[in-house]
Amino acid sequence: MPRYPLTGRTVAITGSTGGLGTALAAALRACGANLALLDLDADLAGAQASSLGSTTVARGWRADVRDLSSLEATLTEAAEHFGRLDVVIAGAGIDTMAPMATLDPAGFERVIDINLTGVWRTFRAALPHVSAHGGYLLAISSLAAFGHSPLQGSYTASKAGVWAMCDSIRLEVRHLGVGVGSAHPTFFRTTLMDDVVADPAGQELWGGNEKGLFKMIPIETVVDAILAGIEKRAKVIVAPRANMLMAKFPGLLRPVVDRSFDRRSVVRAIELADPTGWRDRTAVDRYATVPASGSMKVAAPRPAAPNESV
């Protein structure tokens, strides 16, 4: 497939001020792309854009992935501002860390609404603009689409749903010349992953993700994989590439994933979990009040507290 160069393209990102969004925006700008940065916090998105250049190459907008009309209006304005939209990245996402039996139903519904339905809304709003230029739609899913951990039913369901939805939508828009892909990184550092590591239940299950199948990787590895995937208009992007086997044969590897979660450890994690989804009140407030943009700021480094799962 011919390379799809990023220079001169216009790329829109939801969740642009989150950990991955921030790193990805900087890398895309370094490749010569113009950026439409979408976040629930307009001031943060504006400041991010200003740090990347003038409004001719980067501009921030307020947008809520829970609101289709908001996304439609914002992406239309962005297309008019830059003259086109070539690539739209649905990057907004949140998580909870609690079992089905005790998790507040509102917490489950919020994750699905943002992580899964939010991607659908983003793609729906973007399609008229992207199809005008034979562009590319990319959803940030996760390795969790293939390997399903306990206490994260909403998260794993949303990410597996994104993977399946992208496969379906790809068939619907291929006659328009539009490519559709999903990105599936393993754990890497952002505020979201810091919250998982800091949560007693998350720590019990993952142990800081310092080794094994789900060992954390540098965010640069994720960004590089996504950039390469966009330039190939890839259907599936996996980071690191060593985990591609999970994407190709998730069913065969399911027993391996299951065995990686010791039964006693899972029971202890269930006992430690909070019904809100997080033991830390700061994390509860963060995902209850600013979830839809994926506006999870990169945390200040804290000792032995790496990464994020998206």
Number of C-alpha atoms within 10 A of each C-alpha: 7 7 11 15 15 20 13 13 21 26 28 29 26 32 31 34 32 24 24 27 27 20 17 22 26 17 16 20 21 13 15 15 23 28 30 29 28 35 29 24 20 15 13 20 26 20 13 20 25 15 12 17 14 10 16 10 19 25 25 27 24 19 26 27 31 21 14 19 14 17 25 20 12 21 26 18 14 24 19 12 15 19 11 19 30 25 30 27 25 31 30 34 33 25 28 29 29 29 22 16 10 13 21 16 12 10 21 21 12 22 25 22 20 26 34 27 20 27 30 22 22 28 25 14 21 26 23 14 21 25 21 14 15 18 24 28 29 27 29 23 34 26 25 23 25 23 20 19 18 18 23 20 19 24 28 26 19 27 28 20 18 26 25 13 19 24 16 12 18 18 12 12 15 13 11 14 15 23 25 28 26 27 29 31 29 25 26 27 22 24 25 28 25 24 26 27 23 20 22 23 28 29 16 20 24 20 15 22 22 13 10 8 13 20 15 22 20 15 22 14 14 24 21 14 19 26 18 15 21 25 15 17 24 18 18 21 27 23 23 19 15 9 16 16 13 20 19 12 11 16 12 11 15 14 11 12 17 14 9 14 15 10 11 9 14 19 14 14 24 23 13 19 23 22 18 22 25 26 21 14 10 11 20 17 13 14 23 15 9 16 25 27 28 30 29 24 18 19 18 8 12 8 6 10 18 25 28 24 25 29
